[in-house]
Amino acid sequence: MILWILLLLLILVVFGFGFTMQILWWVAAVLLVLWIAGFAMRGRGGGRGGGRRYGRSRG
């Protein structure tokens, strides 16, 4: 009887891990799309002033 309970717990843990990994894949896909959209928007002039990583001090 203990063996069946352990087997059931193992199945539940593996199922839960698989479900969690599926959700993480969807989250990663959405973040990738947002990241690519951010590059596209900045490429079209969405960024303010361009080159905002370097600040305003240009020698």
N, C-alpha and C positions, 0 to 999 in steps of 0.2 A: 504494500500500500504506500509506503514512503517513497518507493521508486517511482510510482505513478505521479505522486505529488511533485517530486523533483523534476520529472520529465515535463509535466504541465508547466511548472515555473520556468523551465528552460525554454519551452516553446513560447511562452508569453514574453520572456525577455528578448528572444531573437526576433519575434514579431514586432515588439515595441522598437527595437533598434532599427529594424528595416523601415518601419513607418517613419521614424525620426529622420533617417537618412533620405527618404523620399521627400520629406518636407524641406530638408536642407538643400537638396538639389533644386527644388522649385525656387527657394529664396535666392540661391546663387544665380539662377537663370534670370530672375527679375533684376537683381543687382547688376548683372552684366549688361542687360538692356539699358538700364538707367545710366550706367557708366558710358556706354557707347553714345547714348542720346546726349549726354553732357559734352562729350567731345564734338559732336555734330553741332550743337548749339553754340559752343565756343568758337568753332571754326567759321560760323556764319556771322560772327560779330556779337554773339551773346555775352561775351566777356566784356567787362567795363574797361576801356582804355587799352586793352591788349597787354600781354606780358605782365600780368598782375603778380606773378611770382617774384618779380625783382623789385617791386616797390617803385617809388617816385624818384629816388636819388640816382640820377644818370650822369654823374660826373660833371 
